[in-house]
């Protein structure tokens, strides 16, 4: 699946040229703008990126994972990104040199992601669509922003692409070894973004649709689960040692589900119906959030359903992960490109669905999963970034179909004008 052995020399040259361009532009952008990519300052520790760097410093020097809790250990974040930063800090020392090294590493990952994008798009459609997808990815400015910002999106993106590749490969040619790899990548994903831990549900649905024998489903499921649990067990042991209970991922303060409820809720009527809660006392428990949602469904059923199933989906894609204007590209301009990409992606998915392209099932389920996982929470442009490569592939499919259609029409017109 990963080899280019059967590709033409022209296809290989174009692909490697695109990878080289992405690497060069990413590196030049990252080096030129440097700490302009920082969201906070090292002195004030006032944003996620500098807090991650500080967490890496403490982890390296004292062996304790902290975030807002120094000197106490934290459950606010997963350890994946701080551990990666700590590795670079161990080699390069101070914040500034570490930031440069991490940015350049992310540039390499961004170039490698073009290759994986090609592999996935080729598996779903063909090499022509795959090349168009890579061209779109090379022209999409947020990909270069991701290379420069010190956040987990850059490293997570390639892990997620690898998991998609391995999933498609395992579904095509199943083996225990491939599902061990999926379990390992699943655990690695969870160390960065635990909301992706249920990704195997997508595999399960695909098995059911394809009528995979029950014994094989049990075997492969056990393989994924055991592998992931084994690799996540150090984190579980650490949490039990420090906090005295089993905590699978994080235990953050501030419930994002409360921030994601229907605007205007909880209303005064909610506190009358649920007197156990007080409007004067902050309570972000999941139980309270559940009662708020039930109250909204009872008092405003249409508005609540529309909010969760439609409005929040639109909110998830109406912004783009581009928080620094570079090379003269303003946010409104990049946002317009982002919206065009999303619209073309949806149209391409519909076109592929109409043509009954069987290879789109995993991609479609992945988009549905990521949207569904984030719908209960406050929406943020970073959350949808990991699946924008799927929109890129469907947009490329639509463009390739349109180009082929226009080419066919032109050929038939020429044939009519100059019959043989």
DRENFILUM-143360 format. One record per residue (C-alpha): y, z, x; residue in three letters. Coordinates in steps of 0.25 Angstrom, whole numbers, plus 2048, in hexadecimal, padded with zeros to 3 digits. Example, Ala and Ser with C-alpha at 12.3 -4.5 7.8 and 13.67 -1.06 7.14 Angstrom:
# DRENFILUM-143360
7EE81F831ALA;7FC81D837SER;
END
This chain:
# DRENFILUM-143360
800800800UNK;80A80380BUNK;8077F7814UNK;80F7EB815UNK;8037E381BUNK;8037D9810UNK;8127D780FUNK;8197CB814UNK;8217CB821UNK;82E7C9819UNK;82B7D5810UNK;8287DE81CUNK;8357D9822UNK;83D7DB816UNK;8377E9814UNK;8397EE822UNK;8477E8822UNK;84B7F0816UNK;8457FD81CUNK;84D7FA829UNK;85A7F8821UNK;857805818UNK;85580D825UNK;86180782CUNK;86B809821UNK;86581781DUNK;86681C82CUNK;87481682EUNK;87981C821UNK;873829824UNK;87982A832UNK;88782482EUNK;88982E822UNK;88183A828UNK;885847822UNK;88D840817UNK;880840810UNK;88084F810UNK;882855802UNK;886863808UNK;88B869815UNK;88387181FUNK;88D87C81FUNK;88D87E810UNK;87F87A80DUNK;8848757FFUNK;87A86A7FCUNK;86B8677FCUNK;86B85F809UNK;871869812UNK;86987480BUNK;85C86C80FUNK;86186B81DUNK;86487A81DUNK;85687D817UNK;850874822UNK;85887C82DUNK;85388A828UNK;845884826UNK;845880834UNK;84B88C83AUNK;845897831UNK;83989182BUNK;83E89481DUNK;84188A812UNK;84F88D80CUNK;859886803UNK;8638907FCUNK;85B89C800UNK;85D89F80EUNK;8578A7814UNK;84C8A8809UNK;84289C807UNK;8468937FBUNK;83E88C7F0UNK;84A8847ECUNK;8468777F4UNK;8398717F8UNK;836871807UNK;83486280AUNK;84285E80DUNK;84686A815UNK;83986981DUNK;83D85B821UNK;84B85E825UNK;84686A82DUNK;83D861835UNK;849858838UNK;85186483BUNK;846869845UNK;84885C84DUNK;85785984CUNK;85D86784BUNK;86A868843UNK;86E864835UNK;87585783AUNK;86A851842UNK;860855838UNK;86884E82DUNK;869841835UNK;85A841839UNK;85684482AUNK;85F839825UNK;85982F82FUNK;84B83382BUNK;84F83181CUNK;854823820UNK;846820826UNK;840825819UNK;84981C811UNK;844810819UNK;836814817UNK;838816808UNK;83B807808UNK;82D80480DUNK;82780D803UNK;82F8077F8UNK;82A7FA7FCUNK;81C7FF7FBUNK;81D8057EDUNK;8257F97E7UNK;81A7EF7EDUNK;80F7F77E7UNK;8167F77D9UNK;81A7E97DAUNK;81B7E07E6UNK;8217DE7F4UNK;82D7D67EEUNK;8317E17E5UNK;82E7EB7F0UNK;8387E47F9UNK;8437E47EEUNK;8417F37ECUNK;8437F57FBUNK;8507ED7FAUNK;8557F57EEUNK;8518027F6UNK;8597FD802UNK;8657FA7F9UNK;8658087F2UNK;8708117F8UNK;86A81E7F4UNK;85E81B7FDUNK;86781C809UNK;86E828803UNK;86082F803UNK;85F82C811UNK;86B834815UNK;86B84080CUNK;86484C810UNK;85B84E804UNK;84D84C801UNK;84E83F7FAUNK;84C837806UNK;83F83D80BUNK;83983F7FCUNK;83C8317F9UNK;83282C804UNK;828836800UNK;8288327F2UNK;8278237F5UNK;81B8277FEUNK;81582E7F2UNK;8178227E9UNK;8118197F3UNK;8058227F5UNK;8038247E6UNK;8038157E3UNK;7FA8137EFUNK;7F081E7EAUNK;7F08187DCUNK;7ED80A7E1UNK;7E280F7EBUNK;7DF81D7E8UNK;7D98277F2UNK;7D98367F5UNK;7E1833802UNK;7EC82C7FAUNK;7ED8387F0UNK;7ED8427FBUNK;7FA83A801UNK;80083B7F3UNK;7FD84A7F2UNK;80484B800UNK;8108437FCUNK;81184B7EFUNK;8128587F6UNK;81C852800UNK;82484D7F4UNK;82485B7EEUNK;8298617FBUNK;8368597F8UNK;8368577E9UNK;82C8607E1UNK;82F8597D4UNK;82684D7D9UNK;81A8567DAUNK;8148507CDUNK;8158427D1UNK;8058417D1UNK;8078417C2UNK;80B8327C4UNK;7FE8307CBUNK;7F68377C0UNK;7FD82E7B5UNK;7FA8227BDUNK;7EB8267BEUNK;7EA8287AFUNK;7F081A7ACUNK;7E78147B6UNK;7DB81C7B1UNK;7D78217BFUNK;7CA8297BEUNK;7CB8387BBUNK;7C483D7C7UNK;7CD8357D1UNK;7D983A7CAUNK;7D48487CCUNK;7D18467DAUNK;7DE83F7DEUNK;7E684A7D6UNK;7DF8557DDUNK;7E284E7EAUNK;7F184D7E7UNK;7F285B7E2UNK;7EA8617EDUNK;7F285A7F8UNK;7FF85D7F2UNK;7FC86C7F0UNK;7F786D7FEUNK;804867804UNK;80D86F7FBUNK;80587C7FEUNK;80E88080AUNK;81A881800UNK;8128897F6UNK;80E893800UNK;81C894806UNK;8218977F8UNK;8178A17F5UNK;8198A8802UNK;8288A9800UNK;8298AA7F0UNK;81C8B07ECUNK;8188A67E2UNK;8138987E1UNK;81F88E7E1UNK;81B8807E1UNK;82887A7E5UNK;8368807E3UNK;83C88B7DBUNK;84B8877DAUNK;85688E7D4UNK;85D8867C9UNK;85587E7BFUNK;85786F7BFUNK;85186E7B1UNK;85D8777ACUNK;86786E7B2UNK;85F8627ACUNK;86086679DUNK;86785F792UNK;876860795UNK;87C86B78DUNK;87087478DUNK;86D87F78CUNK;877880780UNK;87C88C779UNK;87188976EUNK;86688B779UNK;86A89977CUNK;86A89D76DUNK;85C89776CUNK;85789D779UNK;85E8AB77AUNK;8568AF786UNK;85F8A678EUNK;86E8A9790UNK;87989F793UNK;87F8A979CUNK;8728AA7A5UNK;86E89F7AEUNK;85F89C7ACUNK;85988F7B1UNK;84A8937AEUNK;8418877AAUNK;83E88F79DUNK;84D88F799UNK;84E88079DUNK;84287D794UNK;848885788UNK;85587D78AUNK;84E86F78AUNK;84687477DUNK;853878777UNK;85986B77AUNK;84D863775UNK;84E86B768UNK;85D86A766UNK;86085D76CUNK;85385576DUNK;85884776EUNK;86384B778UNK;859853781UNK;84E849781UNK;85883E784UNK;85E84778FUNK;850849796UNK;84983C794UNK;855832795UNK;86283879AUNK;85C8407A6UNK;8558337AAUNK;86282B7ABUNK;8688377B2UNK;85E8377BCUNK;8618287C0UNK;8708277BDUNK;87482D7CBUNK;86F8297D8UNK;86C8317E5UNK;87882C7EDUNK;8828377F0UNK;8898317FCUNK;8918247FCUNK;88E81C808UNK;89180E80DUNK;89B80C802UNK;89180E7F7UNK;8978177ECUNK;88F81F7E3UNK;8928177D7UNK;88E80A7DEUNK;8808117E2UNK;87E8167D5UNK;8808087CFUNK;8758037D8UNK;86C80F7D4UNK;86E80C7C5UNK;86B7FE7C8UNK;85E8027CFUNK;85A80B7C4UNK;85C8017B9UNK;8557F67C1UNK;8498007C4UNK;8488037B5UNK;8487F47B1UNK;83E7F17BCUNK;8357FB7B7UNK;8367F57A9UNK;8337E77AFUNK;8277EC7B6UNK;8227F47AAUNK;8237E77A1UNK;81B7DF7ACUNK;8117EB7ACUNK;8127ED7BBUNK;8077F87BDUNK;80C7FC7CAUNK;8188037C4UNK;81180F7BEUNK;8128197C9UNK;8218157CBUNK;8248177BCUNK;81D8247BBUNK;8248297C8UNK;8328267C2UNK;82E82D7B5UNK;8298397BCUNK;83583B7C5UNK;83E8397B9UNK;8368427B0UNK;83584D7BBUNK;84484E7BDUNK;84884C7AEUNK;84885B7ABUNK;85285E7B6UNK;86085B7BAUNK;86184C7BFUNK;8658497CDUNK;86683B7D4UNK;85D8407DFUNK;8518427D5UNK;84F8337D2UNK;85182E7E0UNK;84282F7E4UNK;83E8257D9UNK;84981B7DAUNK;8408137E3UNK;8388107D7UNK;84480B7D0UNK;8468027DCUNK;8387FC7DBUNK;83A7F97CCUNK;8487F37CFUNK;8427EA7DAUNK;8377E67D0UNK;8417E17C6UNK;84A7DA7D1UNK;83D7D37D6UNK;8397CF7C8UNK;8477C97C5UNK;8487C27D2UNK;83A7BC7D0UNK;83E7B87C2UNK;84B7B17C7UNK;8437AA7D2UNK;8397A57C8UNK;8437A07BEUNK;84B7997CAUNK;83E7937CEUNK;83A78E7C0UNK;8497887BFUNK;8477807CCUNK;83977B7C7UNK;83F7767BAUNK;84B76F7C2UNK;8427697CDUNK;8347677C7UNK;82A7647D1UNK;
END
